[in-house]
Amino acid sequence: MPSRVVTIGSTSGLHARPARLFVEAAAAAGVPVTIRTADKPAVPANSMLSVLSLGARFGTEVTLEAEGDGAEGALDALADLLARNLDEDEKAA
């Protein structure tokens, strides 16, 4: 199963707006994606409550996994999203 390890780049962590953006992107990925931290089990990446329950803060490493056709591309896009400081992106918009 393809996977990516990425460090959360948003200064507020995976909370509120950054989590919403990630969950929306995961839901649109077209393949089932999970996300986990080192100390918590994998949860569906398209579930806001599940993603928030991870408590991933700035600098936390998370692992993304996906299955199916297009998994590699979906993981690349989602990893890129998580690595960015989505809080700064919001200020620039």
N, CA and C atoms as an extended XYZ file, in Angstrom:
279
Properties=species:S:1:pos:R:3:atomname:S:1:resname:S:1:resid:I:1 pbc="F F F"
N         0.853       -1.176        0.000 N   MET     1
C         0.000        0.000        0.000 CA  MET     1
C         0.898        1.238        0.000 C   MET     1
N         0.698        2.137       -0.956 N   PRO     2
C         1.501        3.364       -1.000 CA  PRO     2
C         1.270        4.222        0.239 C   PRO     2
N         2.327        4.886        0.681 N   SER     3
C         2.205        5.769        1.850 CA  SER     3
C         3.161        6.945        1.713 C   SER     3
N         2.888        7.971        2.477 N   ARG     4
C         3.750        9.147        2.550 CA  ARG     4
C         3.829        9.573        4.012 C   ARG     4
N         5.009        9.966        4.457 N   VAL     5
C         5.183       10.560        5.777 CA  VAL     5
C         5.428       12.041        5.538 C   VAL     5
N         4.651       12.869        6.218 N   VAL     6
C         4.748       14.315        6.013 CA  VAL     6
C         4.654       15.017        7.358 C   VAL     6
N         5.332       16.144        7.455 N   THR     7
C         5.303       16.962        8.669 CA  THR     7
C         4.283       18.075        8.481 C   THR     7
N         3.410       18.238        9.468 N   ILE     8
C         2.370       19.267        9.400 CA  ILE     8
C         3.025       20.644        9.358 C   ILE     8
N         2.703       21.426        8.329 N   GLY     9
C         3.316       22.735        8.131 CA  GLY     9
C         2.495       23.906        8.630 C   GLY     9
N         1.217       23.700        8.897 N   SER    10
C         0.368       24.801        9.367 CA  SER    10
C         0.687       25.133       10.818 C   SER    10
N         0.847       26.410       11.097 N   THR    11
C         1.211       26.820       12.449 CA  THR    11
C         0.150       26.473       13.481 C   THR    11
N        -1.100       26.365       13.064 N   SER    12
C        -2.160       25.976       13.998 CA  SER    12
C        -2.337       24.461       14.028 C   SER    12
N        -1.522       23.735       13.284 N   GLY    13
C        -1.645       22.284       13.220 CA  GLY    13
C        -2.823       21.892       12.346 C   GLY    13
N        -3.263       20.670       12.502 N   LEU    14
C        -4.387       20.170       11.724 CA  LEU    14
C        -5.657       20.449       12.510 C   LEU    14
N        -6.006       21.732       12.544 N   HIS    15
C        -7.148       22.197       13.322 CA  HIS    15
C        -7.921       23.220       12.483 C   HIS    15
N        -9.210       23.245       12.654 N   ALA    16
C       -10.095       24.228       12.014 CA  ALA    16
C        -9.908       24.276       10.495 C   ALA    16
N        -9.498       25.420        9.973 N   ARG    17
C        -9.423       25.599        8.526 CA  ARG    17
C        -8.452       24.634        7.849 C   ARG    17
N        -7.217       24.454        8.328 N   PRO    18
C        -6.328       23.505        7.659 CA  PRO    18
C        -6.912       22.088        7.604 C   PRO    18
N        -7.556       21.667        8.664 N   ALA    19
C        -8.169       20.332        8.672 CA  ALA    19
C        -9.296       20.258        7.651 C   ALA    19
N       -10.098       21.305        7.572 N   ARG    20
C       -11.207       21.322        6.611 CA  ARG    20
C       -10.686       21.211        5.184 C   ARG    20
N        -9.653       21.979        4.871 N   LEU    21
C        -9.070       21.930        3.530 CA  LEU    21
C        -8.527       20.538        3.214 C   LEU    21
N        -7.865       19.929        4.198 N   PHE    22
C        -7.319       18.591        4.001 CA  PHE    22
C        -8.431       17.565        3.805 C   PHE    22
N        -9.444       17.606        4.648 N   VAL    23
C       -10.551       16.649        4.563 CA  VAL    23
C       -11.275       16.779        3.226 C   VAL    23
N       -11.502       17.995        2.780 N   GLU    24
C       -12.151       18.202        1.481 CA  GLU    24
C       -11.309       17.631        0.343 C   GLU    24
N       -10.008       17.850        0.408 N   ALA    25
C        -9.114       17.325       -0.631 CA  ALA    25
C        -9.074       15.794       -0.593 C   ALA    25
N        -9.069       15.226        0.602 N   ALA    26
C        -9.057       13.769        0.743 CA  ALA    26
C       -10.353       13.168        0.205 C   ALA    26
N       -11.475       13.827        0.473 N   ALA    27
C       -12.772       13.344       -0.012 CA  ALA    27
C       -12.833       13.389       -1.539 C   ALA    27
N       -12.160       14.351       -2.138 N   ALA    28
C       -12.170       14.504       -3.588 CA  ALA    28
C       -11.090       13.662       -4.285 C   ALA    28
N       -10.259       12.981       -3.510 N   ALA    29
C        -9.115       12.255       -4.064 CA  ALA    29
C        -9.509       11.088       -4.960 C   ALA    29
N       -10.683       10.534       -4.750 N   GLY    30
C       -11.124        9.434       -5.596 CA  GLY    30
C       -10.642        8.060       -5.162 C   GLY    30
N        -9.857        8.014       -4.106 N   VAL    31
C        -9.399        6.745       -3.522 CA  VAL    31
C        -9.513        6.850       -2.006 C   VAL    31
N        -9.691        5.721       -1.321 N   PRO    32
C        -9.730        5.781        0.143 CA  PRO    32
C        -8.355        6.119        0.714 C   PRO    32
N        -8.323        7.122        1.586 N   VAL    33
C        -7.080        7.585        2.192 CA  VAL    33
C        -7.238        7.547        3.702 C   VAL    33
N        -6.176        7.107        4.389 N   THR    34
C        -6.159        7.171        5.844 CA  THR    34
C        -4.999        8.046        6.283 C   THR    34
N        -5.103        8.547        7.510 N   ILE    35
C        -4.050        9.369        8.105 CA  ILE    35
C        -3.872        8.908        9.546 C   ILE    35
N        -2.605        8.899       10.003 N   ARG    36
C        -2.336        8.517       11.388 CA  ARG    36
C        -1.100        9.239       11.895 C   ARG    36
N        -1.035        9.321       13.211 N   THR    37
C         0.172        9.820       13.863 CA  THR    37
C         0.867        8.611       14.474 C   THR    37
N         2.058        8.822       14.991 N   ALA    38
C         2.828        7.711       15.550 CA  ALA    38
C         2.119        7.046       16.727 C   ALA    38
N         1.354        7.828       17.482 N   ASP    39
C         0.736        7.283       18.691 CA  ASP    39
C        -0.766        7.014       18.580 C   ASP    39
N        -1.338        7.215       17.398 N   LYS    40
C        -2.778        6.983       17.216 CA  LYS    40
C        -3.007        6.123       15.976 C   LYS    40
N        -4.076        5.326       15.983 N   PRO    41
C        -4.358        4.485       14.822 CA  PRO    41
C        -4.833        5.298       13.624 C   PRO    41
N        -4.774        4.679       12.462 N   ALA    42
C        -5.203        5.323       11.222 CA  ALA    42
C        -6.698        5.602       11.255 C   ALA    42
N        -7.066        6.770       10.708 N   VAL    43
C        -8.470        7.172       10.607 CA  VAL    43
C        -8.746        7.590        9.171 C   VAL    43
N       -10.012        7.567        8.758 N   PRO    44
C       -10.343        8.011        7.403 CA  PRO    44
C       -10.005        9.498        7.227 C   PRO    44
N        -9.284        9.798        6.178 N   ALA    45
C        -8.872       11.180        5.934 CA  ALA    45
C       -10.022       12.068        5.476 C   ALA    45
N       -11.138       11.464        5.091 N   ASN    46
C       -12.279       12.260        4.644 CA  ASN    46
C       -13.281       12.535        5.770 C   ASN    46
N       -12.900       12.254        7.007 N   SER    47
C       -13.760       12.487        8.170 CA  SER    47
C       -13.182       13.600        9.035 C   SER    47
N       -13.877       14.732        9.096 N   MET    48
C       -13.395       15.877        9.863 CA  MET    48
C       -13.173       15.513       11.335 C   MET    48
N       -14.146       14.872       11.954 N   LEU    49
C       -14.011       14.521       13.367 CA  LEU    49
C       -12.839       13.580       13.608 C   LEU    49
N       -12.655       12.618       12.719 N   SER    50
C       -11.547       11.675       12.864 CA  SER    50
C       -10.201       12.380       12.737 C   SER    50
N       -10.088       13.260       11.755 N   VAL    51
C        -8.832       13.990       11.550 CA  VAL    51
C        -8.543       14.892       12.748 C   VAL    51
N        -9.552       15.589       13.238 N   LEU    52
C        -9.349       16.448       14.407 CA  LEU    52
C        -8.954       15.636       15.643 C   LEU    52
N        -9.466       14.405       15.732 N   SER    53
C        -9.166       13.572       16.904 CA  SER    53
C        -7.695       13.187       16.992 C   SER    53
N        -6.960       13.304       15.896 N   LEU    54
C        -5.537       12.994       15.919 CA  LEU    54
C        -4.739       14.014       16.731 C   LEU    54
N        -5.254       15.226       16.823 N   GLY    55
C        -4.546       16.263       17.579 CA  GLY    55
C        -3.197       16.618       16.991 C   GLY    55
N        -3.067       16.526       15.680 N   ALA    56
C        -1.784       16.802       15.016 CA  ALA    56
C        -1.477       18.292       15.067 C   ALA    56
N        -0.351       18.629       15.651 N   ARG    57
C         0.093       20.014       15.787 CA  ARG    57
C         1.175       20.324       14.754 C   ARG    57
N         1.549       21.581       14.693 N   PHE    58
C         2.648       22.009       13.830 CA  PHE    58
C         3.876       21.140       14.132 C   PHE    58
N         4.483       20.589       13.096 N   GLY    59
C         5.690       19.781       13.266 CA  GLY    59
C         5.435       18.302       13.514 C   GLY    59
N         4.183       17.903       13.711 N   THR    60
C         3.852       16.492       13.913 CA  THR    60
C         4.013       15.735       12.601 C   THR    60
N         4.627       14.568       12.662 N   GLU    61
C         4.709       13.712       11.488 CA  GLU    61
C         3.465       12.845       11.413 C   GLU    61
N         2.845       12.813       10.241 N   VAL    62
C         1.688       11.962       10.001 CA  VAL    62
C         2.005       11.045        8.830 C   VAL    62
N         1.329        9.912        8.812 N   THR    63
C         1.477        8.966        7.710 CA  THR    63
C         0.159        8.879        6.962 C   THR    63
N         0.233        9.075        5.667 N   LEU    64
C        -0.924        8.943        4.785 CA  LEU    64
C        -0.789        7.638        4.026 C   LEU    64
N        -1.892        6.917        3.875 N   GLU    65
C        -1.907        5.695        3.091 CA  GLU    65
C        -3.143        5.690        2.204 C   GLU    65
N        -3.009        5.112        1.025 N   ALA    66
C        -4.141        5.046        0.089 CA  ALA    66
C        -4.043        3.771       -0.727 C   ALA    66
N        -5.193        3.361       -1.249 N   GLU    67
C        -5.255        2.177       -2.101 CA  GLU    67
C        -6.032        2.501       -3.365 C   GLU    67
N        -5.691        1.803       -4.437 N   GLY    68
C        -6.456        1.928       -5.668 CA  GLY    68
C        -5.725        2.708       -6.746 C   GLY    68
N        -6.365        2.742       -7.922 N   ASP    69
C        -5.818        3.490       -9.045 CA  ASP    69
C        -5.780        4.975       -8.683 C   ASP    69
N        -4.644        5.580       -8.874 N   GLY    70
C        -4.497        6.991       -8.556 CA  GLY    70
C        -4.021        7.255       -7.146 C   GLY    70
N        -3.702        6.203       -6.385 N   ALA    71
C        -3.279        6.385       -4.991 CA  ALA    71
C        -2.008        7.227       -4.884 C   ALA    71
N        -1.038        6.965       -5.747 N   GLU    72
C         0.236        7.698       -5.678 CA  GLU    72
C         0.026        9.204       -5.887 C   GLU    72
N        -0.745        9.546       -6.911 N   GLY    73
C        -1.012       10.957       -7.188 CA  GLY    73
C        -1.800       11.616       -6.076 C   GLY    73
N        -2.776       10.903       -5.529 N   ALA    74
C        -3.570       11.449       -4.429 CA  ALA    74
C        -2.695       11.702       -3.215 C   ALA    74
N        -1.817       10.753       -2.905 N   LEU    75
C        -0.929       10.926       -1.750 CA  LEU    75
C         0.034       12.090       -1.954 C   LEU    75
N         0.553       12.227       -3.168 N   ASP    76
C         1.463       13.346       -3.448 CA  ASP    76
C         0.758       14.686       -3.212 C   ASP    76
N        -0.462       14.804       -3.728 N   ALA    77
C        -1.202       16.060       -3.585 CA  ALA    77
C        -1.551       16.338       -2.130 C   ALA    77
N        -1.979       15.324       -1.407 N   LEU    78
C        -2.357       15.514       -0.005 CA  LEU    78
C        -1.133       15.809        0.860 C   LEU    78
N        -0.026       15.146        0.588 N   ALA    79
C         1.205       15.408        1.341 CA  ALA    79
C         1.676       16.839        1.108 C   ALA    79
N         1.592       17.294       -0.135 N   ASP    80
C         1.973       18.674       -0.452 CA  ASP    80
C         1.092       19.667        0.303 C   ASP    80
N        -0.181       19.381        0.369 N   LEU    81
C        -1.125       20.250        1.083 CA  LEU    81
C        -0.775       20.329        2.561 C   LEU    81
N        -0.523       19.177        3.187 N   LEU    82
C        -0.222       19.159        4.623 CA  LEU    82
C         1.109       19.826        4.954 C   LEU    82
N         2.059       19.767        4.045 N   ALA    83
C         3.379       20.342        4.296 CA  ALA    83
C         3.368       21.873        4.253 C   ALA    83
N         2.356       22.445        3.575 N   ARG    84
C         2.270       23.907        3.465 CA  ARG    84
C         1.711       24.517        4.742 C   ARG    84
N         2.039       25.789        4.943 N   ASN    85
C         1.446       26.528        6.057 CA  ASN    85
C         0.132       27.116        5.563 C   ASN    85
N        -0.934       26.372        5.724 N   LEU    86
C        -2.236       26.799        5.226 CA  LEU    86
C        -2.733       28.050        5.944 C   LEU    86
N        -2.213       28.318        7.124 N   ASP    87
C        -2.563       29.553        7.827 CA  ASP    87
C        -2.013       30.759        7.085 C   ASP    87
N        -0.798       30.672        6.563 N   GLU    88
C        -0.204       31.754        5.783 CA  GLU    88
C        -0.927       31.911        4.443 C   GLU    88
N        -1.303       30.773        3.838 N   ASP    89
C        -2.035       30.824        2.577 CA  ASP    89
C        -3.325       31.619        2.740 C   ASP    89
N        -3.977       31.454        3.880 N   GLU    90
C        -5.231       32.158        4.150 CA  GLU    90
C        -4.996       33.674        4.258 C   GLU    90
N        -3.907       34.057        4.918 N   LYS    91
C        -3.597       35.481        5.069 CA  LYS    91
C        -3.281       36.126        3.725 C   LYS    91
N        -2.650       35.353        2.829 N   ALA    92
C        -2.266       35.883        1.519 CA  ALA    92
C        -3.479       36.020        0.592 C   ALA    92
N        -4.526       35.253        0.869 N   ALA    93
C        -5.717       35.272       -0.023 CA  ALA    93
C        -6.543       36.521        0.147 C   ALA    93
